[in-house]
Amino acid sequence: MAAARRRFLARTIPIVGLVAALAVTWAAGATAMSEALGAVVSLAGLGVLLAVVFAAVHHADVIAHRTGEPYGTLVLTVAVTVIEVALILSIMLAGKGQPGLARETVYAVIMVVCNGVVGLCLVVGGLRHGEQGFRLPGINAYLVVLMPLATLTLILPTYTTSAPGAYYSTAQLGFVSVATLALYAVFLYVQTVRHRDYFLSDLGDGGEDHGVAPAPRQVWESVALLMIGLVAVVLLAKGVAGSIETMVLELGAPTEAVGLLVALLVLMPETLAALRAARRNELQKSLNLALGSSLATIGLTIPAVSLLAMVLKQPLELGIDQHDMAMLVLTFGVSLVTFVGGRTNILPGFVHLVLFAVFVFMIFVP
């Protein structure tokens, strides 16, 4: 009964979300709502948005189960990236706009993934299974691409001189966007073709194959519902973008909290999937989901946001300050030590969770 209810919700939520998104868009354009009514509509839209995000990621997971690893993880990361780009652009263009939102979101995604999600997976898996193994060449491939991507997009803009402040000039922004796309494209080639075995879960080490692959009819149904869900997310993001920013600022939180909220919203479904994999002793799949999200955030989100910012002539602030640089360098240093030996336990997991707690604390007490 519970499984049937979940399937019913997964099928109906994207359609309901699309109808709600069209209704909110029409209402906002047709009538001028009062402030109270607008707040209620925005809050309801945010709830529907969260439900549609979960449904979209569920259908991406169905497709992923059919295609297998590592293509399945790629389907999930692309779906999450579309959701993330929609939210970032909608909030950037809402109200007065936030030129630093892409930077705050990308930085928050790296901190959430590399410290929060990875830490939780190591602790959950370690408490249940003791030590857990993973494929070292695959993790090295993630880190060797993630570190230069983060440096090019978050650190280097602070020190360039062609544009004042933490901005790239138009030429620099275009070049860095092409460079990040090239790095991510080569990584995808390595992940899916050249060295696909680096990223496969070792089922012989305590993992278990869970369930049979879905039928072709179910896969095509999920493809259609995933497309509907992503369209609904884009429209709903446009409708609730202003209220997200207003809600955070009215609570007295700093603007950096908006980036953290967006990161948590788009990463929540993938985080739950990564934790389930860690509990099944499939740490490699957990790390594929987690680190793949951070790579896709920079490799796909930054070029997409940069292109649209240039077309719409919107400023795009990317450089982070020195205190964030210290946290970023520390995170990568601890990650290199965590994944140096091919096996891990709860100790590095707790270290990563402490770093994540420091990151969140520093947002509110800089």
C-alpha positions in Angstrom: 0.0 0.0 0.0 2.8 2.4 0.9 4.7 1.7 -2.3 1.5 2.2 -4.4 0.9 5.6 -2.6 4.5 6.7 -3.3 4.1 5.8 -7.0 0.8 7.7 -7.2 2.4 10.8 -5.6 5.5 10.6 -7.9 3.2 10.5 -10.9 0.8 13.3 -9.8 3.2 15.8 -8.1 5.0 17.0 -11.3 1.6 17.6 -13.1 0.1 19.3 -10.0 3.3 21.4 -9.8 3.1 22.5 -13.4 -0.6 23.5 -13.0 0.3 25.4 -9.8 3.2 27.1 -11.5 1.0 28.2 -14.4 -1.7 29.4 -12.0 0.8 31.4 -9.9 2.4 32.9 -13.0 -1.0 33.9 -14.4 -2.2 35.4 -11.1 1.0 37.4 -10.7 0.6 38.9 -14.1 -3.2 39.4 -14.2 -3.8 40.9 -10.8 -2.0 42.9 -8.2 -2.1 40.9 -5.0 -1.9 42.3 -1.5 1.3 41.8 0.5 -0.4 39.3 2.8 -1.9 37.3 -0.1 1.4 37.4 -2.0 3.2 36.0 1.1 0.7 33.1 1.4 0.9 32.3 -2.3 4.8 32.5 -2.2 4.9 30.2 0.8 2.5 27.7 -0.8 4.6 27.9 -4.0 7.8 27.2 -2.0 6.1 24.1 -0.5 5.0 22.9 -4.0 8.5 23.6 -5.3 10.1 21.4 -2.7 7.7 18.6 -3.5 8.3 18.9 -7.2 12.1 18.8 -6.6 11.8 15.5 -4.7 9.5 14.1 -7.4 11.8 15.2 -10.2 14.8 13.6 -8.5 12.8 10.4 -7.9 12.1 10.1 -11.6 15.8 10.9 -12.4 16.7 8.0 -10.0 14.3 5.6 -11.9 16.1 6.5 -15.1 19.4 6.2 -13.4 18.5 2.7 -12.1 17.8 1.6 -15.7 20.9 3.1 -17.2 23.2 2.0 -14.5 26.4 3.5 -13.1 28.0 5.9 -13.8 25.4 7.2 -16.3 22.7 7.1 -13.6 24.6 9.5 -11.4 25.1 11.8 -14.4 21.3 11.8 -15.0 20.8 12.9 -11.3 23.4 15.6 -11.4 22.1 17.1 -14.6 18.6 17.2 -13.2 19.8 18.9 -10.0 21.9 21.4 -12.1 18.8 22.5 -14.1 16.9 23.1 -10.8 19.9 25.0 -9.3 20.3 27.2 -12.4 16.6 28.1 -12.4 16.7 29.1 -8.7 19.9 31.1 -9.0 18.8 33.0 -12.0 15.3 33.7 -10.6 16.7 35.1 -7.4 19.4 37.1 -9.2 16.8 38.7 -11.4 14.2 39.2 -8.7 13.8 42.6 -6.9 17.1 44.5 -6.7 19.0 41.4 -7.8 22.0 39.7 -6.1 25.1 39.7 -8.3 26.9 37.5 -5.7 24.2 34.8 -5.4 25.9 32.4 -7.9 29.2 32.7 -5.9 27.4 32.1 -2.6 25.5 29.1 -3.9 28.5 27.5 -5.6 30.6 28.0 -2.4 27.8 26.7 -0.3 27.3 23.6 -2.5 31.0 22.7 -2.1 30.9 23.2 1.7 27.6 21.2 2.0 28.8 18.4 -0.3 32.5 18.0 0.7 31.8 18.5 4.5 28.2 18.0 5.2 27.1 15.2 2.9 30.5 13.4 2.8 30.7 13.7 6.6 27.2 12.3 7.2 27.8 9.4 4.7 31.1 8.5 6.4 29.6 8.6 9.9 26.4 6.7 8.9 28.3 4.1 7.0 31.0 3.8 9.5 28.7 3.3 12.5 26.9 0.6 10.6 29.7 -1.2 8.9 32.9 -0.1 10.6 35.3 0.6 7.8 34.1 1.2 4.2 36.0 1.0 1.0 35.9 2.9 -2.2 37.7 3.1 -5.5 40.6 5.5 -5.0 41.2 6.4 -8.7 37.6 7.5 -9.0 37.8 9.8 -5.9 41.1 11.2 -7.2 39.5 12.0 -10.5 36.8 14.0 -8.7 39.2 15.9 -6.5 41.8 16.7 -9.3 39.0 18.4 -11.3 37.1 19.9 -8.4 40.1 21.8 -6.9 41.1 23.8 -10.1 37.4 24.4 -10.9 36.8 25.9 -7.5 40.0 28.0 -7.8 39.2 29.3 -11.2 35.7 30.3 -10.3 35.9 31.4 -6.7 39.4 32.4 -5.8 41.1 33.8 -9.0 38.4 36.6 -9.6 39.4 38.2 -6.3 43.0 38.7 -7.6 42.5 39.7 -11.2 42.9 43.4 -12.2 41.0 43.7 -15.5 37.8 44.5 -13.6 37.4 46.2 -10.2 36.4 44.1 -7.2 35.7 40.4 -7.2 34.5 40.4 -10.8 35.8 38.9 -14.0 35.8 41.1 -17.1 33.6 39.9 -20.0 36.5 38.3 -21.8 37.8 36.6 -18.6 34.3 35.3 -17.8 33.9 33.9 -21.2 37.3 32.2 -21.2 36.8 30.7 -17.7 33.4 29.4 -18.6 34.9 27.6 -21.6 37.7 26.3 -19.5 35.3 24.9 -16.8 33.2 23.3 -19.5 36.2 21.7 -21.1 37.4 20.3 -17.7 34.0 18.9 -16.9 33.6 17.4 -20.4 36.9 15.6 -20.1 35.9 14.3 -16.7 32.6 13.0 -18.1 34.6 11.2 -20.9 36.8 9.6 -18.3 33.8 8.7 -16.1 31.5 7.3 -18.8 33.9 5.9 -21.4 37.7 5.8 -20.8 37.8 4.7 -17.2 34.2 3.8 -16.3 35.3 1.1 -13.9 36.9 3.8 -11.6 33.4 4.9 -10.5 31.5 1.5 -10.1 30.4 0.3 -6.7 32.2 -2.9 -5.6 29.2 -5.1 -4.8 31.5 -7.8 -3.7 32.5 -5.7 -0.6 29.3 -5.9 1.3 27.1 -4.0 -1.2 23.9 -5.5 -2.6 22.0 -5.1 -5.7 18.7 -3.6 -4.7 15.7 -4.4 -6.9 15.4 -5.2 -10.6 15.7 -2.6 -13.3 12.4 -0.8 -14.1 10.6 -1.8 -17.3 11.0 0.4 -20.4 7.4 1.7 -20.1 8.2 2.9 -16.5 11.4 4.5 -17.7 9.7 6.5 -20.5 7.0 7.5 -18.1 9.7 8.8 -15.7 11.4 10.7 -18.6 8.2 12.5 -19.4 7.4 13.3 -15.8 11.0 14.4 -15.2 10.6 16.9 -18.1 7.3 18.1 -16.7 8.8 18.4 -13.2 11.8 20.5 -14.4 9.5 22.9 -16.3 7.4 23.3 -13.2 10.5 23.9 -11.1 11.7 26.7 -13.5 8.3 28.4 -13.4 7.8 28.0 -9.7 11.4 29.3 -9.0 10.5 32.4 -11.0 7.3 32.9 -8.8 8.9 32.3 -5.4 12.4 33.8 -6.0 11.6 37.2 -4.5 9.9 35.7 -1.4 12.9 33.5 -0.7 15.2 36.5 -0.6 12.7 38.6 1.4 12.1 35.8 3.9 15.8 35.4 4.6 16.4 39.1 5.0 13.3 39.7 7.2 14.6 37.0 9.6 17.7 39.1 10.0 20.0 36.6 8.3 22.9 37.7 6.1 22.6 37.5 2.3 25.0 34.6 2.3 22.2 32.5 3.9 20.2 32.8 0.6 23.0 30.8 -1.1 23.0 28.2 1.7 19.2 27.9 1.5 19.3 27.3 -2.3 22.1 24.8 -1.9 20.3 22.9 0.7 17.1 22.9 -1.3 18.6 21.5 -4.5 20.9 19.0 -2.7 18.3 17.6 -0.2 17.1 14.7 -2.5 20.6 13.7 -3.5 21.7 13.8 0.1 19.0 11.4 1.1 20.0 9.1 -1.8 23.7 9.2 -0.8 22.9 8.4 2.8 20.8 5.4 1.8 23.7 4.1 -0.3 26.1 4.6 2.6 23.8 2.5 4.8 23.8 -0.2 2.2 27.6 -0.2 2.3 27.8 1.4 -1.2 30.1 4.2 -0.3 31.3 4.6 -3.8 27.8 5.4 -5.0 27.4 7.9 -2.1 30.6 9.7 -3.1 29.6 9.6 -6.8 26.4 11.4 -5.9 28.0 13.9 -3.5 31.2 14.8 -5.4 29.4 14.6 -8.8 27.0 17.3 -7.5 29.8 19.7 -6.6 31.5 19.1 -10.0 28.3 19.7 -11.9 27.6 22.8 -9.9 30.8 24.5 -11.1 31.2 22.7 -14.5 27.6 23.4 -15.7 26.0 26.0 -13.4 28.8 28.6 -13.6 28.9 28.6 -17.5 25.1 28.7 -17.8 24.8 31.5 -15.3 27.7 33.4 -16.9 26.2 33.2 -20.3 22.8 34.4 -19.2 24.4 37.2 -17.1 26.3 38.4 -20.2 23.2 38.2 -22.4 21.0 40.0 -19.8 23.9 42.4 -18.9 23.6 41.4 -15.2 26.7 41.8 -13.0 28.2 38.5 -11.7 30.4 38.7 -8.6 32.4 35.5 -8.2 35.4 36.1 -6.0 35.2 35.0 -2.3 36.9 36.7 0.6 40.0 35.5 2.5 38.0 33.9 5.3 36.1 31.8 2.8 39.3 31.0 1.0 40.8 29.6 4.2 37.8 27.3 4.7 37.9 26.2 1.0 41.6 25.3 1.2 41.1 23.5 4.6 38.2 21.5 3.1 40.3 20.3 0.2 43.3 19.5 2.4 41.2 17.4 4.8 39.5 15.7 1.8 42.9 14.7 0.4 43.8 13.1 3.7 40.4 11.5 4.1 40.5 9.7 0.8 44.2 8.9 0.6 44.0 5.2 1.5 41.0 3.7 -0.2 39.2 3.0 3.1 37.6 5.2 5.7 35.8 5.3 9.0 33.8 7.6 11.3 36.8 9.8 12.4 37.2 11.8 9.2 33.4 11.9 8.9 33.2 13.8 12.2 36.0 16.1 11.1 34.1 17.0 8.0 30.9 17.6 10.0 32.8 19.9 12.3 34.1 21.9 9.3 30.5 22.1 8.0 29.3 23.4 11.4 32.1 26.1 11.3 31.0 27.1 7.8 27.4 27.6 8.9 28.4 29.4 12.1 30.6 31.8 10.2 27.7 32.8 7.9 25.8 34.2 10.9 28.8 35.2 13.0 31.4 36.3 10.4 
